[in-house]
């Protein structure tokens, strides 16, 4: 397998609720906020070398791990690099639609 053959995994995250949904991408800790009805895609690129395509996991072929808590979903990518895009593939920056904190203008 060459570098151009590195595997790419995608995980679609939908907000089917009625409130903002926080999506946290680990291990970066970046936050991205989905409005109701919105879909983001988490991408990770694996390794093209050896038997471990997804180096961040200790179990088989697992490109992602997902944790849910009310109002927030955390996705840990197990590849070399990870990022968040909209459904059309446009990268979404950290802090996208982050609600203003207490005391902010």
C-alpha positions in Angstrom: 0.0 0.0 0.0 1.4 3.4 -0.9 0.9 6.8 0.8 -1.8 7.6 -1.8 -3.6 4.4 -0.7 -3.9 5.4 2.9 -7.4 4.5 4.2 -9.9 7.3 4.9 -12.8 6.8 7.3 -15.8 9.0 7.6 -18.4 9.3 10.4 -21.6 11.3 9.9 -23.0 13.1 12.9 -26.6 14.4 12.7 -28.3 16.8 15.1 -31.8 15.5 15.2 -32.6 17.4 18.4 -34.1 20.8 19.0 -31.0 22.5 20.6 -27.4 23.1 19.6 -25.3 20.0 19.7 -21.6 20.2 20.6 -19.3 17.9 18.7 -15.8 17.5 20.2 -13.0 16.1 18.2 -10.3 14.3 20.2 -7.4 14.2 20.8 -7.4 17.8 19.6 -10.2 19.0 21.9 -11.7 21.1 19.1 -15.4 22.0 19.5 -17.9 22.3 16.6 -21.6 23.2 17.1 -24.4 21.8 15.0 -27.8 23.5 14.8 -30.9 21.3 14.7 -31.1 19.4 11.4 -27.5 19.9 10.6 -25.0 17.1 9.6 -21.2 17.2 10.1 -18.7 14.6 8.9 -15.7 13.5 11.0 -12.8 12.3 8.8 -9.7 10.4 9.7 -6.8 9.2 7.6 -5.1 6.0 8.6 -1.7 4.6 8.0 -0.7 3.1 4.7 2.1 1.2 6.5 1.9 -2.2 8.2 -1.1 -4.0 9.7 -2.4 -1.2 12.0 -4.4 1.1 9.8 -5.8 3.0 12.8 -2.9 3.4 15.1 -4.8 5.1 17.9 -6.8 2.1 18.9 -5.8 -1.1 20.8 -8.6 -3.1 19.2 -8.7 -4.3 15.6 -10.0 -2.1 12.9 -11.7 0.9 14.7 -11.2 4.3 13.1 -13.4 6.0 15.7 -14.7 5.9 19.3 -17.8 7.8 20.2 -19.0 9.1 23.6 -22.4 10.7 24.1 -23.7 12.9 26.9 -26.7 15.2 26.8 -26.0 18.1 24.5 -22.5 16.8 23.4 -20.9 14.1 21.3 -17.2 13.4 21.5 -15.5 11.6 18.6 -12.0 10.3 19.1 -10.3 9.5 15.8 -7.8 6.7 15.7 -6.0 7.7 12.5 -3.0 9.9 11.8 -5.1 13.0 11.3 -8.7 14.0 11.8 -11.0 16.9 10.9 -14.6 17.9 10.7 -16.5 19.0 7.6 -20.0 19.9 6.6 -22.0 17.4 4.4 -20.4 18.9 1.3 -16.8 18.4 2.5 -16.0 21.9 3.5 -13.8 21.9 6.6 -15.4 23.3 9.8 -13.1 25.3 12.1 -12.8 24.8 15.8 -15.3 27.0 17.7 -17.8 27.0 14.8 -21.1 28.4 16.2 -19.8 28.2 19.8 -22.3 29.8 22.1 -21.1 33.0 23.9 -20.0 32.3 27.4 -21.2 34.1 30.5 -20.2 37.7 30.6 -19.4 38.0 26.9 -20.8 40.8 24.9 
